[in-house]
Amino acid sequence: MKKLLMGNEAFACAALEAGASVIAGYPGTPSSEVIETVAKRVADGSATGVHVEWSTNEKAALEVLAGAAYSGARTLFTCKQVGLNVASDSLMSLNYVGVEGGCVLYVADDPGPISSQTEQDTRRFASFAKVPVFDPCNIEQGMDMMGEAFALSERYQMPVIFRSTTRVCHSSTFVEVAPSTQGVQAKGFTKDDSRFVIFPRRSYRAHLDIDQRLRRTAAEFSGVGQRGQSPLSQSDEEPADLSRFNPIETVGEAPRLGIVCGGVSTAYVREALSILAQRAELPAYRFMQVGTPYPFPEQRAHEFCEGLDRIVVFEELDHVLEDEFVKLQGVRAMAGFPAVRVVGRNSGFGQVAGENTVESSYQLLVECFGLEADVPPTLTDEGDAASCELPVRPPVLCAGCPHRGAFYACKQAVRKMRVKATFSGDIGCYTLGNAKPLDAVDTCLCMGAGITMAQGLSVANPQVKQLAFVGDSTFFASGMTGVANAVYNNHDITVCVLDNRITAMTGGQPHPGTGNTLMGTASEPLVIEDVLRALGVKCITFANPHHLDESIAAARQAIEYEGPSAVIFRAPCVNLIKPAAPAAITDACIGCKRCITQIGCPAIGFDGERAVVARSLCNGCGLCMQVCPFDAIVKEG
């Protein structure tokens, strides 16, 4: 049946149709919808024989899947690009050990970046890990690739990466999906310590195997895999022809210019070429999409280069394809072929960071073809829709967010103690605590790092109090190791756990502290304070961050403690509760703006004389009422 699906939803369906039976990951935009789609299909009965879970973190997820893949199950791992960093320890060894059932790693990159702390390119990671990677240009091609990724994984008994990017993940189109699917069931784990127990001698042999299977995979990507070559597995399958993922198209006679594209840039450039062809007569050119960037389809690329003088490369993010084509020219030169000039991001062709667009591709193509300067296609061609100036809308914590009260209370506690303090932040909604007027996040590196960075700051600045903020989901994902280190080394830090009972930043997923799982069962929730006590934290205080005096007192008690301490700020995310009566401004308001300049709640504005409350935004948390020095804010009604 045909359905309108987002890219992530479509790829989830494709994985289920390929027989994926164990699926795990950790939430992270732009990848989260894959797991959520699988969970919905399991819940409504359209996907059977499937186990799906949000794991504690990416490393845990991949290791769960490794065990299932050793047993012959087809497995799917999901994360965003920085999540692959967390799973990398497992991945590097897993590629040496190999798998029995197909194991596909769905990794969503975030050019821009739109919702990430890095713009790292998973194609580079694939090369580093020596793991093949598929890089679709659109949803339809990605669905085709997903099935082939599982087949390739099983053919050579290796993990395979499926790399998507934000614009492919979150675009939508109509696709054919099976009304029901059945997961491939595991045949069972067969003990074989010569394979599944990784020792140095085993690793040496595995490294040689990896080299051979990458050569054969590259041949498949070029469509030149030879029958009779025995794959490095127990499968009897012959090498496949996967050259369709690296299509070559010639436009015009005897082209001298070659255009190479990777991923979603293929769609941008094709659209730009279509627009440009309507405005000017284009010289002949040859076009190639590289949908399998690693191992590089060298033979296919060699065919593409025939007769060309120049190649221009469009890709996000790194100059991966450009490097490969430059390297190929060196090989061709030694074989006596004419030199072909290659240009791309590394050689100053286009921007070196961020996303490509139809507009940027159009401008670069005008330059490539040596055409007269032209007006790039923009919304202004269609009228005045883009002529108005949109208001600036910086990201802020939601109205009524409990994190706002926690940050404000900690700042007030430090002020009343008259001590210097550094606030180390973390990855989550609460990273927005760095915005003014809260101005309460001084560092933010990666998940869980706030706790351990605070320890280093404490050693280097013993006269400064160190507070580390971490969310409840992040605490379980990557915070516990830092707490153990603080206790072991007796670092004087205060861990501020912002427990809102949800993984809020990525869409409201459950975590070990909620006790809810995607399989419809409920487990015993892990209790944060019990974990802290078990790790050796002696001083633990508690507060509802919507109660200001209580929160200041709890923060102060924890900060004053010498050694590792913790304060747990506990109140549910605003998306989990029904709003209370909104606040209202009385005639006692003198327009001091303290409610605005102190906490920065987006539900409060100013009309020129006094504060005003946007009733549609206010959820009645009451923090502004406690901040107002004139009792001019009350509950409505």
N, C-alpha and C positions, 0 to 999 in steps of 0.2 A: 504494500500500500504506500501511497505517496503522502508525505507529511512535510510541513514547514518546520525545519529544525535549525537551531543554532549549530555552528560548527562543532562545538564540544559535545552536543547532544548526538549529532550525526556520527561522530567518531566513536562515541560510546556504543551506539547501535551497531556500528560496523565491527567493533571488537566482540560484541555478543554474538553477532552472526558468524564470526570466525571461530566461535567456540570457547571464548574466554570463560573460565569457570571460577577463578580466584582473582579478585580485583581489590587493590588496596592503594592508599595514598594519603597525602596530608593536604588539607585545603590551602589554596594559594591562587589568587587571581593572576593570570586568566585561565587557570586549568580546572577550577572547582566543579564546574557543571558536569564533567565526565562521570565522576563518582556519583553525583546526585541523580543523574539520569539512570545509571545502572540500578541504584537503590529504588527508584520509582518503579522500574520495570520488574524488579524482584518482588516489590510489594504488591503490584497489581497482577502478578502471576504470568506476565508475558515473557519473563526470563526465568527459566528453571535450571536447577543444577548449578546455581551460582552462589558463591560467598562473596560479599562485598563489605568493606570496612574502611572507616577513617582510622588510621593507625596513629600511635602517639606522636610519631614524627616520620620523616621520609626514610631514614635509615631503618627504622623498625618495619615500615611497610615493605621495603625491598627485600628484607631478610625473611619476612613472612612468605613473600612470593617466591623467593629462591627455594625454600623448602618445598613449596607446592610444585614448582617447576622441576625440581629433582625427582618428584614423584610422577611426572608425566602430565600434570595439569597445564592447560594454557592459562597464562597469567598476564595481567595488565597492571602496570604501576603508573601512578599519575602524580605530577608535581609541577611547580613553576620552575623557572630556570635556577633560582637560588636554592630551591629545594634539592636540586641534583647535587649541589655542594655537600649537603648533609648526607645524602645517600652514596656519595662517591667512594667512601671506604669500602662499602659492600660491593659496589659495581665493579671496581677495579679487580677485585679477587674473583667475583662471579664470572667475569669474562674468561679468566684463566681456568676455572673449574668447569664451566659450561653448564648446560641445562639439558633436560630430557623433553619436557613440554615447552612449547613456544613461550618466550618471555619478552614482552614488548614494554618499553618504557616511554610513556607519553609525557613529553616535557614541553611546556608552553613558555616560549620566550616572550619578552615584553619590550619590544623596541619603543623608544620614546624617552625614558620609560614612562608608562602611564600609571602603574601602581606598584613599582618595585624600587629597590635600592641600587640595582645594577642594570646594565644593558648587556650583560654577558651573552655570548653566542654559543648555544649548545652544539653547533657544528664543530667548534673548536674542541669542546669537551669530548665529543665523539672520537675525534682524531686522537686526542690524548689517551683516552681509554681504550682505543683500538676496537670500537664498537660501530657497526654500520648504522647509518642514519638516513631516514626518509624525510623529505622537506616539501610538503605539498604546497601548491600555489592556490588551491581553492578547496572547497568542501568535497566536491565530487571526486577529485583526484585523491584527496586524503582518505576517503572511504575505500577506494580501490587499493591504496597503499597499505591500509591497515591489515587487510587479509593477507597480502603478500609479505608483510612484515612478520606475521606469525609463521607463515610457511617458511620464510628464509631462516628464521630463528630455529625452527625444528630441523631444517635441512642440514644446517651446520652446527647445531647444538650450541647456540650462542645467544646472548641477549641482543636485542636490536632496539635502537632509539627511533621514536617517531617524534620529530620536532615540528611543532606548530608555532604560530605567532599570534599575538592578540587579535589582529584584524581577521585572521582566518578562524580563530577560536570563537569570536563573537559576532561574525557575520551570519546571515541566515539565508537558506534557500530551500526549495522543495526537493526532497530526495526520496528514493524508494527504500523502505525499511520492511524487514520481515515482521509479520504480526506476532510471531513468537519465536523464541530461540532456546536452545538447549546447550548448556556448557559441556565441553569435553571433559569427561571424568578421568581422574588420575588412575593410572594402572598400578600404582603402588611403588614405594621406594625400595630399590634393590641395593643392598649394602655393597659397596665397592670402595674400600679405603684407598685404593690406588688412584681413584679419581676424585672422590668427594672429600678427602682429607688432604688439604693443600700443604705440601712440604716443598722445600727448595728444589729438589730434583724434579718433582711433579711440575713445579712452576716453569722450570727450564723447558721441559717437553711441551708444556701448554703454550709457551711463548712461540715455539716453532709452529705449533698447530694454528695459532692465531694468524701468523704471517701467511700460511698457506690458504686458510679459508678467506682471508681478506682479498688475496689475489683472485680467488675463484668468484668471490662476491663482486669484485670490480668487473670481472669478465661478464657476469650475469647482467650487471647494470649497463654494460655496453652491448649486450645481446650477442656475445661471442662465446658463451659457455659451451664447451665441447661435450658431446655425449660420450659416455664411457669414462668420464672423470669421476672417480669415486668421491662423494662428499665425505667430509670428516665426521661422519655420524653413522648410526646404524640404519639410517633411512636408505631405501632403494631408489629414491627420487633422483632423476637426472637434473643437471643445472637448468634453471629457468631463464627465459628471455625477459628481462625487466627493462629493456631499453625504452619501452613506451613512457617510462617516467623521465626520460631524458630526450624529449622530442626535438627534432631538427626540421626547420621549415625554411625554404628558399623563396624569396619574393623578388621577381625580376630575373634578368639574365646576367650571368657572370658577376655575381656580387663581389665587392672588395671589402665591404664592411660587415662585421659580425656583431650581433647583439646577444649577450649572454645574460640570463636572469635566474635568480634563485628565489624560491618561496613566493610570497605574495607580491613581490616586486614584478613577477611575471605578469600578473593581472594589471598592475599599474602601467607597465610599459606597453602592453597590448592595447589598452584603452588610449594611451597617449598617441600611439602609432595610428590608431583608427581616426582620432581627431585630426592629427597632423596631415594624414592622407587626404582629408577633405579640404584642406587649406593650401596644400602645396603638392607638387609632383615629387615623389620620393625616389631617390636613387635605389638601385637594387641592393638588397641586404639579405643576410642569412640570420635566422633567429634560433636560439637554443635555450630551452629551460633545463637546468640541472636539478632534477628532483631527488637525486641520490648523491649528495655531495661527498659522502665518505663511505667506503673507499671510492676515490674519484674514478669515474668511468673514462679512463684515459683513452681507450680505443675509440669510443664514441666522440670524445672531444677532438681527437686527431682527425677524424672524418670531417668534423665541423670546420676545422681550420683550413681545409684544402682551398687554395686560391684566394685566401683573404690577405689583406694588407694590414687591417686594424681590427681589434676586438674591443668592444666597450662592455663593461660588466656592471649590472645593477643588482645589488643584494643588500640585505640587512642581516647582521649588523657589521660583522667584521669582513675584511677582504679575503674571505676563504676561497671563493671561486677564482678571484683575481690571482691569488698566489698560485693556485693549481695551474691556471692557464699560462702564467709566466714560467713556471717550472717546465710545463710541457714544451714551451718554445725552445728552451735549452736542449731538451731531448731531441726535438725536431731539427734543431740547428746541427747537432752532431751527426744526424742522419742525412744532412745535406739539403733539408727543406728550406725554402726562403723564410726569412725572419718575418714575424707578425708582431706588430706593436699591440700591447695589451694595456688598457687603462681602466681604472676603477677607483674605489675609495682610497686605496693606498697611494695612488699616484695623483691625488688631488682632483679626481673626477667626481664631482658631487660632494655632499656633506659627509663628514667623517663620523657623525653620531646621529641618532634619532631615526625616525621613520622616513622611508621614501613615500612619495605621493604621486598621483597622476600629474599634478602641476609641475613638481620638480623633475619628473621623468620627461615631461614634454619639453621643458626648457633645455634639458641636457641633450635630448634628441635633435632639437633645432641646431644646437652646436655641433653634434656629431655629423649631421648631414650637410653642414655648411650652408644652411638656408638663411634667407633674410630674417632679421629680427622679427619675431611674431608675438602677438599677444597671447599669453598662456591662458588656457581655459579656466575660468573662475566663475563663481556665482554671479559676478557683476555682469557677465555676458547675458544673463537671463533677466536682468532687471535690477531693481534697487534693493533686493532682499538683503544683500550683505553690506549695504551702505550705512546702516545704523550701527552705532557703537554699543556693544553689549556691556553690561555692568560687570565689574570684577567680582568673582565669586570664589574667594579662597576657601580651601577645605577647613572645616571647623568641627569640633565635637558636637554631636546632636544636642538639641535643647533637652535639658533634663538628664544628660549623660552622667552617670555616677562618677566617672573619672574626673570630671571638672571639680567636684567637691573634694576628691582625694588630693589632687594637685594643690588646690587652694589651701586646704588644711595643712599640708606639709609645709608650704611656704610660710603660712602664718605661725606654725610651730617653730620653725627655724628663726623667724624674725623675733618671736617672743623670747627665745633662748639666747638671742644675740650672738649667734655663731655663724661662721661661713659654712656653706654647704654646696655640694655639687649634686645635681640630679641626673643620674644616668638612665636613659630611656631604653626602649626596646621596640620591636616591630609589632604593630597592632593599631587599633583606633587611637590608643593613648599616645602614639607618636605625635598626634596633633596637639598634645599638651605643650609643644614648643612654641605654638603661635601666641602672639600677644592677644589679650593682656596676661594670660597665665604665665607664659615665658618660663615653663617649668621642665623643659627637657634640654639638657646641656650636651648629651652625647646620644647617638643612636648608630649602631654598627650593623648588627644582625641579630637574629632570634636568640635570646638567652644571654647575649653578650653584656647587657647592662649589669647583671649581677657580678660577673667576673671582672669587667672593666672597673667597676666600683672598687674592687679589691686592689687593683693596680693603682688606682687614683689615691686610695687610702695609704698605701705604702709610700707613694711619692709625695703625698700632701697630708702628713699625719695630723696637722692642725685643722684640717677641713673635714666636716662631717660628710659622709657619703651615703646617699640614698639611691637605691636601684629600684626602678619600677618595672613590673612584669605582669602580664595578664594571666588569667587562670589557665587558658589553653597553652600559652607559651611556657608557663611554669612546668607543665607536664611534658611538653615537647622538648625543651632544651634548657630549662632552668634548674633542675634538681642537681645536676653535676656541679654547677657554680655554687649552690648552697653548700654541698658537701665540701667543696674546696675551701669555702669561707670558714666553715666549722673546723676543718682539719688544720688550717693554718691560722685560726683565731684572728681573722680579719675584722676590723671594727667597721661594719657596714650595717645599714638597715634595709632589708628587702621589703618593698611595698608591693604587696600582691593585690592587684585590682581584679577582684573576683566578681564578674558580672554574669556568670553561669552560662557562657556561650562563647563560641569563636566568632566574634561579632564582625571583624574587619572583612572576612571573606564570605559572608553570607549567612552566618548563624548556624554553623555546623556544631555537632556535639563533640565532647572530649571526655577523657576519663573522669573528670570531676562531675559530669552530668549524669553518668550512669546509663545514658541512652546509646544504643548502637543502631547501625543501619539495617541490621537483620531483623529489626522489630522486637528485639529482646531487651531487657533491662538488667544491667549488672549492678553490683554494689558500687556506688560512687566512691572514688578515692577522695579523701578529705584532706585538704591542703594543710591544715594545721597538724594533722596526724603525721603527714609526710615530713613536715618541718621538724616536728619533735623527734621522729625516728632518725632524721639526719643530724640531730644534736643541737638544734636551735633551742636555747633555754628561755629567751624572752620573746613571747608572741602576744601581741595586743590585737584588739578587734574594734571595728567601728563601722557604722553605716555612714557612707560619705555624704549623704544628704543631711546628716545631723552635724553641723559645723563644730560646735563646742566639743562634742564627743570625739570627733575625728581629730581635732587639734590635740586633745589630751592623749589619745592613743598614739598619735605620731610622736608627740614629745616624749612619752614614756619609752618608746622603742629607740628613739634617737639618743636619748641620754644613757642608754645601756652601753657599757663598754664591752665590745665584742660583737659577734654576729647576732642580729635581732631581726624581728619581722613584725610588720603591721598588716593585717588583712582588712582591706576595705571591701565590704560585701554588700552589694545591692544589684538587683537584676538590670540587664540592658533594657533601655526604654522600648525596644522592639518586642520584649517579652511580657510587658505589663499593660494594663489598661490605664490610660491617663487619669489623673485625679483632677479635681477642680483647678482651673488655671488661676494664675496670679492676677491681681488687679492693682492699679495705681490709685492711691487716694489723693485728696487735696493737700496732704501733708508733704507731698513731694516738692522739694525746692530746686530740683534740677541739678543736683550735685554730680550726677552721672556715676556715682560709686558703683551702682549695680551693673553698669556697662564696663567701666574701666577696670574693675576688680576681677570679674568672672567671665565676661565676654559671652554671655549666653545669647545665641542667635534669636531667641524669642523676645528679647528686649531691645527696643529702639528709642529714639529721642525725637520729639516733634518740634524742637526749638525752645521749649520752655520746661518740659518735664518728660520723664520716661513714659514709654508706652509699651504695652504687652501685646504681642501677636497671639491671639487666643488659639489660632489653628496650630501654632507651634508649641506653645507651653503645655507641659504635661504635669504641672503642679508639684514639682520636686521640692520647692520651698527654699532653695539655697539663696535666691535673691532676697527673700524676706529676712533671712538671717544676716545678710551682708548690709542691708540698708540701715544706716545709723539713725534714721528718723522714723522707723516703723511705718513707712509710707507705702509698703507693699503688703497686701493681705490676700487671703484666699478669696476668690470670687464667690459671692453668694453667702 
